Amino acid sequence: CGDGAEVKHTQEVGMPRYYCDYCDAYLTHDSRSVRKQHCSGFKHKANVRAYYAVFLEQLQVHERKIQEQQYEQQSRQAFQASLQPQFQAFRPPNMMMCQPVGVGQPPPHMFPRQQQHMRGPPPQGGGQGMPPPRGM
């Protein structure tokens, strides 16, 4: 019973009184037999249980929260692992090698005439057997 209890002196001159933190009460005398009798009492034991029950409940809530987080994480990982083979079956081969249409330049062997026109206006004076543009 020594836990949570201390001896406090009152303002009166005389014997010190025993204060029990669990019971929030002063005992009339500070003697070993009075403390022993108080600590073995039903009310004191109930107060001690109630005091530590609060901490036990907080610990259980904390442990439950940790278990829930672990369960969610394991479920998420299992779900992602189960989906991965399904998506791999639908992925075309060499998917990383493909580029969207219009990105980059076409290979040199494709569209040779369009590449010539993309470079800019034709040279003045006809060049390459083409007639000069109108109005010149």
Secondary structure, DSSP 8 states (H G I E B T S, - for coil): --TTEEEE--SSSS--EEEETTTTEEES---HHHHHHHHTSHHHHHHHHHHHHHHHHHHHHHHHHHHHHHHHHHHHHHHHHHHHHHHHHHS-TTGGG---TTSS---TTS-HHHHHHHTSS--TT-TTT----TT-
